[in-house]
Amino acid sequence: MPTITIELTDTQYKGLEYAALSPEDWAENAVTERCRIANDEIVKITVDYCLDNDITVPANREAIVSYAFDNDIVKTAAVRNAEAEAAAAAMAAEQTEGA
């Protein structure tokens, strides 16, 4: 299971203590809730894809998320960002050539 560790300055931690009863619980809840939202999006995209393409939907949420990545139905944010940057660079190159 992956572990995410963050370091805060003393001042940042004090700010979080001001905002939350438990900074550790707050951080864990924030990250797990974002994960839940992302997985809900992945499940919807994948179920729609499977139904539209007459593919059997995997049996549970974990299997659906794995299936989505294994079959390139969804991509990581890093991959999407790299693709967008490459497309922007290609468009800029085309505009430079046409000028």
C-alpha positions, 0 to 999 in steps of 0.5 A: 500500500502506498504511503504519502508523507508530507513535511510542514514548517512549524508555522504551517502546522500551527495554521493547520492546528488552528483550522482543524482539531487534528491536523493529521486526521484532517490531512488523511480525510482530505486525501481519502475524500479526493481519492473517493471522488476521483475513483467515482469519476473513474468508475462512471467513465469505465462503466459507461465505456463498458456499456457503450462497447458491450464489455462486461463490467468488472465486479467491484469498484477496485476491479473497475479502477484497475481495468480502467488503467490497464485498458487505457480508458483513463490516464493519470494526470501526469500523462494527460498533462504531458499529452496536453503540453505536446499538443500545445507545442505542436500547435505552436510549431504549426502556427510558427510555420504558417506565419 
